[in-house]
Amino acid sequence: MELLSPEVFIPLKINTRKGRRANVVKPEEVYSVTPLSKLLTKAYILQKRLLENPRISQKEFCELNKISPRYLRGIMQFNYFSPKIKKMIMNGWMPKNFSTQQILTGKIPLLWSEQEKTII
């Protein structure tokens, strides 16, 4: 398993035709880079890596990625945000009364409707 490295996800549409090279079309949306969008991306990467290795313990996983178990538990909260909130974060929206500490400490409700009432 590799150490956690910064990765950027860029949605692309690729049109292919038989016998021809692929034409890459620019993405429909351009995502902004904010602290929340970086954490959302990092949470997605960590969850993907954790699911790829189901037999590894949490302690070993944290040692490989050089993060603490407490940080891992906190950042995984991003994966349970409603799709509406995730899209808003990736588009550069930063709520005024909302901080990353609230997420990392687990003070965000799990129900999507409650999340939207609390955050938006």
Phi, psi and omega in degrees: 000138180276159173288158180294122178238153181293129178233148179238132178260124178237114180288128180232149170255127180244118178263127178237148176228152182300130176076004181237161176289159179283137175260123180268126180256143180299147181294155179290323182241142175250120183271141179271156181256109178232167177304320179292320180292327176294317179293323178297318178294317180297320178297319179296317180296315180297318179295319179298315179294323179293321179287334178290334182237075185291342183269355180276142179281162180297321181296315179295319179299316180294322178295319179296322182266002178055049175227162179271153177301325179295318178295319179299313179298321181291315184288336178294343177299332179298329182289348181253013174288154177291150179303327179297316180291319178301316180296319179296320179295316181292338176273004175099008181283128178233109180294146184288319185262029186229134180229161178293334178297325178297323180287311184295335178269357176078031181266019180254132180295155181276332179289132184298320180296320178292322177300313182296323177292321183286316190270317187279000000 
